[in-house]
Amino acid sequence: MRGRRREFFAGILSLAAAWVLAPLPALADNSGRPMTFEWGVVYGDQPAIFADGDFTPETPAAFRSFLQRSAQPTRDRSIYFNSLGGDLSAGMELGRLVRRAELNTGVARNTRDPAQANLIDLDFNSRVYPGHCVSACSLAFLGGVKREVKPGSIYAVHQVSMNCIDKRKALASYPWVAMPNINYCPDLNEALTMLQVANGVVVEYVRSMGVDPIFIAEMSRAGPEAINTLPEDKLREYKIIYEFRTESWEFQTDSQGQFFLQYLHGDQWRRDKVEIYCNRTNTPRLYLWLVHDVSRANGPIDGQGIVDLAAKGLSAIWQMDAQSPDGFADVRDIALQPYEIIEPPKVTERGHVSVTIDLTPRFLDVLSGATRFQILTTEPDGASGQGFNLITMNLDRDKLSGIVRSCR
């Protein structure tokens, strides 16, 4: 019965604790319309979902039906919100559905607002425009695996307001709870109980989404008739804007006690690895062993196809510290020579792609002055028209100098 009591209070709050906004004419073009969902495309003709309108109690069911009717995969796709909020419980339930579908979230819209006619689209040819995600939308947004607020868009919160409710509607939804069929405004004690339950439910939800619950304190900084727009530094501090990425340089020791430098780089779907070690068989030489993870959000890519492409040649691209004379990044490239490839590209036991490279003096010169380094196939792959990228490394030159000194 305790579970039902909790559900009752959460349901009452969806009716009584409305997330209300002051009049915002520049944002209110979709206010008062139930949320709709449609597929569109963004940069690179990538499919994305656009959610526009208010959250109502029916919104989660509408989203489930939308996904069931759709033939598109959702994993690692994005859903862009443009909403002034609405029903609190619906916002959190939609966030849970977004997380189960493994969608990323963004704040943007796929049509240009006439009031923003002087704005170009966000990023270059992205096909998305500034949007707003306020109130209940701010909670639904947290369901994204990766979350971004596009430049010019608004992510805002405010206090919960307590309104009178119609107990007849509550009785229809919660028939096991005894209550009179009359219009009713909660007294102070009941209102405080509802708000405490609401805070507990919201904190539990926010924590489950990997966001720092302290951000809820930002809601108290604006009354229910105003909004508190969070700047980018706050969005990052609370992990509202978030992308799971691993990138590290660490010294390690193998089972034989050999010292090596390991680089890891990945996201929620895959992880690439580089190990730089000293081969002392003859003259000490530094080797770079690379393993490219073929996993992707929509399934593994063809490891053997990458190997066949890499067998035709590999190149290195690096970016220098200083800019070129024309003010652009100083980017250079070289083709790897056959003698620099100690172990040709091959498919590992786990289906990934590996290659071992001799870090010759010219490579060490490159690494000593570069900030970013890539190894890719010389010939383009069919998908991008560019060489297939086996690894991109942001260099830690201090650690690289350490492994170089240890191999002398």
C-alpha positions as CSV (number, residue, x, y, z in Angstrom):
1,M,0.0,0.0,0.0
2,R,3.0,2.3,0.6
3,G,3.8,2.0,-3.1
4,R,0.3,3.0,-4.1
5,R,0.4,5.9,-1.7
6,R,3.5,7.1,-3.3
7,E,2.0,6.8,-6.8
8,F,-1.0,8.6,-5.5
9,F,1.0,11.6,-4.4
10,A,3.1,11.6,-7.6
11,G,-0.2,11.5,-9.6
12,I,-1.7,14.3,-7.5
13,L,1.4,16.4,-8.2
14,S,0.9,15.9,-11.9
15,L,-2.4,17.7,-11.4
16,A,-1.7,20.0,-8.5
17,A,1.9,21.0,-8.9
18,A,2.0,22.5,-12.3
19,W,5.2,23.9,-13.8
20,V,3.9,27.3,-14.8
21,L,5.7,30.0,-16.8
22,A,5.3,33.8,-16.9
23,P,4.3,35.1,-20.3
24,L,7.2,34.8,-22.7
25,P,6.0,35.9,-26.1
26,A,9.3,35.2,-27.8
27,L,9.1,31.5,-26.8
28,A,5.4,30.8,-26.6
29,D,4.8,29.8,-30.2
30,N,4.1,26.2,-29.2
31,S,2.6,26.8,-25.8
32,G,-0.8,25.2,-25.2
33,R,-0.3,22.5,-27.9
34,P,0.3,18.9,-26.8
35,M,3.7,17.6,-27.7
36,T,4.1,16.0,-31.2
37,F,6.9,13.8,-32.5
38,E,8.3,13.6,-36.0
39,W,11.4,12.3,-37.7
40,G,13.6,14.8,-39.5
41,V,17.2,15.0,-40.6
42,V,20.2,16.9,-39.3
43,Y,23.7,17.4,-40.7
44,G,24.9,14.6,-42.9
45,D,21.3,13.4,-43.5
46,Q,21.3,11.7,-40.1
47,P,17.8,10.9,-38.8
48,A,16.6,12.7,-35.6
49,I,13.4,13.0,-33.7
50,F,11.9,16.5,-33.1
51,A,9.6,16.9,-30.1
52,D,7.6,20.1,-30.0
53,G,4.9,21.3,-27.7
54,D,3.6,20.9,-24.1
55,F,4.0,17.8,-21.9
56,T,0.5,16.3,-21.0
57,P,-0.3,13.1,-19.1
58,E,-0.8,11.5,-22.5
59,T,2.7,12.4,-23.8
60,P,4.5,9.3,-22.7
61,A,1.9,7.0,-24.3
62,A,2.1,9.1,-27.5
63,F,5.9,8.7,-27.6
64,R,5.6,4.9,-27.1
65,S,3.2,4.7,-30.0
66,F,5.5,6.9,-32.1
67,L,8.4,4.6,-31.5
68,Q,6.3,1.4,-32.2
69,R,5.2,2.9,-35.6
70,S,8.7,3.9,-36.5
71,A,11.0,1.7,-38.5
72,Q,14.0,3.8,-37.5
73,P,16.5,2.5,-34.9
74,T,16.9,4.8,-32.0
75,R,20.2,3.8,-30.5
76,D,22.6,6.8,-30.6
77,R,20.1,8.9,-32.5
78,S,19.0,12.3,-31.1
79,I,15.7,13.7,-30.0
80,Y,15.5,17.5,-30.0
81,F,13.1,19.2,-27.5
82,N,11.4,22.5,-28.0
83,S,8.9,22.9,-25.1
84,L,7.8,25.2,-22.4
85,G,7.0,22.3,-20.1
86,G,3.8,21.0,-18.7
87,D,3.0,17.9,-16.7
88,L,5.8,17.0,-14.2
89,S,5.3,13.3,-14.1
90,A,5.0,13.1,-17.9
91,G,8.3,14.8,-18.2
92,M,10.1,12.3,-16.0
93,E,8.4,9.3,-17.6
94,L,9.3,10.5,-21.1
95,G,12.9,10.9,-19.9
96,R,12.9,7.2,-18.8
97,L,11.6,6.2,-22.2
98,V,14.3,8.2,-23.9
99,R,17.0,6.4,-21.8
100,R,15.5,3.0,-22.6
101,A,15.6,3.8,-26.3
102,E,19.3,4.9,-25.9
103,L,18.6,8.2,-27.5
104,N,20.7,11.3,-27.2
105,T,18.9,14.6,-26.3
106,G,19.3,18.2,-27.5
107,V,17.5,21.5,-27.2
108,A,16.7,22.8,-30.7
109,R,13.9,22.9,-33.3
110,N,13.8,21.9,-36.9
111,T,12.1,25.1,-38.2
112,R,13.2,28.6,-38.1
113,D,11.2,30.8,-35.7
114,P,10.0,34.0,-37.6
115,A,11.2,36.0,-34.6
116,Q,14.7,34.6,-35.2
117,A,14.8,35.1,-38.9
118,N,18.2,36.7,-38.7
119,L,19.8,33.6,-37.3
120,I,21.6,31.0,-39.3
121,D,21.2,27.4,-38.4
122,L,23.2,26.1,-35.5
123,D,26.6,24.8,-36.5
124,F,27.3,24.6,-40.2
125,N,24.4,23.3,-42.2
126,S,23.1,21.4,-39.1
127,R,19.4,21.9,-40.0
128,V,18.5,22.7,-36.5
129,Y,17.7,26.1,-34.9
130,P,17.6,27.6,-31.4
131,G,14.9,26.1,-29.2
132,H,13.8,26.1,-25.6
133,C,13.4,23.4,-22.9
134,V,11.8,24.7,-19.8
135,S,10.2,23.2,-16.6
136,A,9.1,19.6,-17.1
137,C,11.1,19.5,-20.4
138,S,14.2,20.1,-18.3
139,L,13.7,16.8,-16.7
140,A,12.7,14.9,-19.8
141,F,15.9,16.2,-21.4
142,L,18.0,14.4,-18.7
143,G,17.0,11.0,-20.2
144,G,19.6,11.4,-23.0
145,V,22.6,9.2,-23.1
146,K,24.5,12.2,-24.6
147,R,23.0,15.6,-23.9
148,E,23.6,18.9,-25.6
149,V,22.0,22.4,-25.5
150,K,22.6,23.9,-28.9
151,P,24.0,27.5,-29.1
152,G,21.3,30.1,-28.7
153,S,18.9,27.6,-27.1
154,I,17.4,28.0,-23.6
155,Y,17.5,25.4,-20.8
156,A,15.6,26.8,-17.8
157,V,14.0,25.8,-14.5
158,H,11.8,27.4,-11.9
159,Q,9.8,26.7,-8.7
160,V,6.8,24.3,-8.5
161,S,3.5,26.1,-8.0
162,M,0.6,24.5,-6.1
163,N,-2.8,24.8,-7.7
164,C,-6.3,23.6,-6.7
165,I,-7.4,20.2,-8.1
166,D,-10.6,18.5,-8.9
167,K,-10.9,15.5,-6.7
168,R,-13.3,13.8,-9.1
169,K,-10.5,13.6,-11.7
170,A,-8.1,12.3,-9.0
171,L,-10.7,9.7,-8.0
172,A,-11.0,8.4,-11.6
173,S,-7.3,7.9,-11.7
174,Y,-6.8,6.5,-8.2
175,P,-10.0,4.7,-7.3
176,W,-8.5,2.9,-4.3
177,V,-7.9,6.2,-2.4
178,A,-10.9,7.4,-0.4
179,M,-11.7,11.1,-1.1
180,P,-14.8,13.2,-1.5
181,N,-16.0,14.1,-5.0
182,I,-15.5,17.8,-4.6
183,N,-13.3,20.5,-5.9
184,Y,-10.5,20.9,-3.4
185,C,-7.5,23.0,-2.5
186,P,-4.9,21.3,-0.2
187,D,-4.4,22.8,3.2
188,L,-0.9,23.8,4.3
189,N,0.1,20.4,5.8
190,E,-1.1,18.5,2.7
191,A,0.6,20.9,0.4
192,L,3.9,20.5,2.3
193,T,3.5,16.7,2.2
194,M,2.9,16.8,-1.6
195,L,5.9,19.1,-2.2
196,Q,8.2,16.9,0.0
197,V,7.1,13.8,-2.0
198,A,7.6,15.7,-5.2
199,N,11.1,16.7,-4.2
200,G,12.0,13.1,-3.3
201,V,10.7,11.8,-6.6
202,V,12.5,14.4,-8.6
203,V,15.8,13.9,-6.7
204,E,15.6,10.1,-7.2
205,Y,14.9,10.6,-10.9
206,V,17.7,13.1,-11.5
207,R,20.2,10.9,-9.7
208,S,19.2,7.9,-11.7
209,M,20.0,9.9,-14.9
210,G,23.5,10.5,-13.7
211,V,23.0,14.2,-13.0
212,D,24.1,16.0,-9.8
213,P,20.8,16.5,-7.8
214,I,22.1,19.7,-6.4
215,F,21.0,21.4,-9.6
216,I,17.5,21.1,-8.3
217,A,18.4,24.0,-6.0
218,E,18.5,26.2,-9.1
219,M,14.7,25.8,-9.3
220,S,14.3,27.8,-6.1
221,R,16.1,30.8,-7.6
222,A,13.1,31.7,-9.8
223,G,9.5,31.9,-8.7
224,P,6.8,29.9,-10.5
225,E,6.0,32.9,-12.7
226,A,9.6,33.3,-13.9
227,I,12.5,31.1,-15.2
228,N,16.1,30.6,-14.2
229,T,18.1,30.1,-17.5
230,L,21.2,28.0,-16.7
231,P,24.5,29.1,-18.4
232,E,26.8,26.7,-20.0
233,D,29.2,26.5,-17.1
234,K,26.3,25.4,-14.8
235,L,25.0,23.0,-17.3
236,R,28.4,21.3,-17.4
237,E,29.0,21.5,-13.7
238,Y,25.7,19.6,-12.9
239,K,26.3,17.2,-15.9
240,I,23.2,18.4,-17.6
241,I,25.3,18.7,-20.7
242,Y,27.1,15.4,-20.8
243,E,28.9,13.0,-23.1
244,F,30.5,9.9,-21.7
245,R,34.0,9.8,-23.0
246,T,37.2,8.2,-21.8
247,E,40.6,9.7,-22.8
248,S,43.7,9.0,-20.7
249,W,47.4,8.5,-20.8
250,E,48.8,6.2,-18.1
251,F,52.0,4.3,-17.5
252,Q,51.4,0.6,-17.0
253,T,53.3,-2.6,-16.4
254,D,52.5,-5.9,-18.2
255,S,52.6,-9.4,-16.7
256,Q,56.4,-9.7,-17.5
257,G,57.1,-6.4,-15.8
258,Q,57.6,-4.5,-19.0
259,F,56.9,-0.8,-18.7
260,F,54.7,0.8,-21.3
261,L,52.5,3.9,-21.9
262,Q,48.8,3.3,-22.6
263,Y,46.3,5.6,-24.2
264,L,42.5,4.9,-24.0
265,H,39.9,6.8,-26.0
266,G,36.2,6.0,-26.3
267,D,32.6,6.7,-25.6
268,Q,29.6,4.8,-24.4
269,W,29.7,2.5,-27.4
270,R,33.4,1.7,-28.1
271,R,37.0,2.1,-26.8
272,D,40.2,2.4,-28.9
273,K,43.5,1.6,-27.3
274,V,47.2,2.5,-28.0
275,E,50.2,1.0,-26.2
276,I,53.7,2.5,-26.7
277,Y,56.5,0.2,-25.5
278,C,60.2,-0.3,-25.9
279,N,61.4,-3.3,-28.0
280,R,64.9,-4.1,-26.8
281,T,65.5,-7.2,-29.0
282,N,68.3,-5.4,-30.9
283,T,68.7,-1.6,-30.7
284,P,66.0,-0.2,-28.4
285,R,63.1,1.0,-30.5
286,L,59.7,2.4,-29.6
287,Y,56.7,0.5,-31.0
288,L,53.1,1.7,-31.1
289,W,50.5,-1.0,-30.9
290,L,47.0,0.2,-31.9
291,V,43.7,-1.6,-31.4
292,H,40.6,0.0,-33.1
293,D,37.3,-1.1,-31.6
294,V,34.8,-1.9,-34.4
295,S,31.8,-1.6,-32.1
296,R,29.3,1.1,-32.9
297,A,25.9,2.1,-31.6
298,N,24.1,0.5,-34.5
299,G,26.2,-2.7,-34.5
300,P,29.8,-3.6,-35.3
301,I,31.4,-2.5,-38.6
302,D,33.3,-4.8,-40.9
303,G,36.8,-5.3,-39.4
304,Q,38.1,-7.3,-42.3
305,G,37.0,-4.5,-44.6
306,I,39.0,-2.0,-42.6
307,V,42.0,-4.3,-42.7
308,D,41.8,-4.6,-46.5
309,L,41.6,-0.9,-46.8
310,A,44.5,-0.3,-44.4
311,A,46.6,-2.9,-46.3
312,K,46.7,-0.4,-49.2
313,G,48.4,2.2,-47.1
314,L,48.3,4.2,-43.8
315,S,48.9,7.9,-43.2
316,A,49.5,10.1,-40.2
317,I,48.0,13.5,-39.7
318,W,49.0,15.9,-36.9
319,Q,48.3,19.4,-35.7
320,M,51.1,21.6,-34.5
321,D,51.0,23.9,-31.4
322,A,51.2,27.1,-33.4
323,Q,48.9,28.3,-36.2
324,S,50.0,28.6,-39.8
325,P,50.8,32.1,-41.1
326,D,47.3,32.4,-42.5
327,G,45.8,32.0,-39.0
328,F,44.5,28.5,-39.5
329,A,45.5,25.3,-37.7
330,D,48.9,24.1,-38.9
331,V,48.0,20.5,-40.0
332,R,50.5,18.3,-41.7
333,D,50.5,14.7,-42.9
334,I,52.8,11.9,-44.1
335,A,52.4,8.5,-45.6
336,L,53.8,5.6,-43.5
337,Q,56.6,3.7,-45.2
338,P,56.4,-0.2,-45.4
339,Y,59.4,-0.5,-43.1
340,E,57.5,1.5,-40.4
341,I,54.7,-1.0,-40.2
342,I,56.1,-3.8,-38.0
343,E,52.9,-5.9,-37.9
344,P,50.4,-5.3,-40.7
345,P,46.8,-4.5,-40.0
346,K,44.8,-7.6,-39.0
347,V,41.6,-8.7,-37.3
348,T,42.0,-9.7,-33.6
349,E,40.3,-12.6,-31.9
350,R,37.6,-10.2,-30.7
351,G,37.0,-8.9,-34.2
352,H,38.8,-5.5,-33.7
353,V,41.6,-4.2,-35.9
354,S,45.2,-4.0,-34.8
355,V,48.4,-2.7,-36.3
356,T,52.0,-2.2,-34.9
357,I,54.1,0.7,-36.0
358,D,57.7,1.6,-35.5
359,L,58.0,5.0,-34.0
360,T,61.0,6.1,-36.1
361,P,62.9,9.3,-35.5
362,R,60.6,11.3,-37.9
363,F,57.6,10.1,-35.9
364,L,59.2,11.1,-32.6
365,D,59.9,14.6,-34.1
366,V,56.2,14.8,-35.0
367,L,55.0,13.8,-31.6
368,S,57.3,16.2,-29.8
369,G,55.8,19.2,-31.4
370,A,52.2,18.2,-32.0
371,T,49.0,18.6,-30.0
372,R,46.8,16.1,-31.9
373,F,47.8,13.0,-33.9
374,Q,45.8,10.6,-36.1
375,I,46.4,7.4,-38.0
376,L,44.1,6.7,-40.9
377,T,43.9,4.7,-44.1
378,T,45.4,6.5,-47.1
379,E,42.6,5.5,-49.4
380,P,39.1,6.8,-48.5
381,D,36.4,4.5,-47.3
382,G,33.1,4.5,-49.2
383,A,31.0,6.1,-46.4
384,S,32.9,9.4,-45.8
385,G,35.1,9.9,-48.8
386,Q,38.0,10.3,-46.4
387,G,40.5,7.9,-45.0
388,F,39.1,5.6,-42.3
389,N,40.3,7.0,-38.9
390,L,41.9,4.3,-36.8
391,I,42.8,6.6,-33.9
392,T,42.7,10.2,-32.9
393,M,44.9,11.1,-29.9
394,N,45.2,14.4,-27.9
395,L,48.9,14.1,-27.0
396,D,50.3,14.2,-23.5
397,R,53.9,15.3,-24.4
398,D,55.3,15.0,-20.9
399,K,54.3,11.3,-20.7
400,L,55.5,10.7,-24.2
401,S,58.9,12.3,-23.3
402,G,59.0,9.9,-20.4
403,I,58.6,6.8,-22.4
404,V,61.1,8.1,-25.0
405,R,63.8,8.6,-22.3
406,S,63.1,5.2,-20.8
407,C,63.9,3.5,-24.2
408,R,67.4,5.0,-24.7
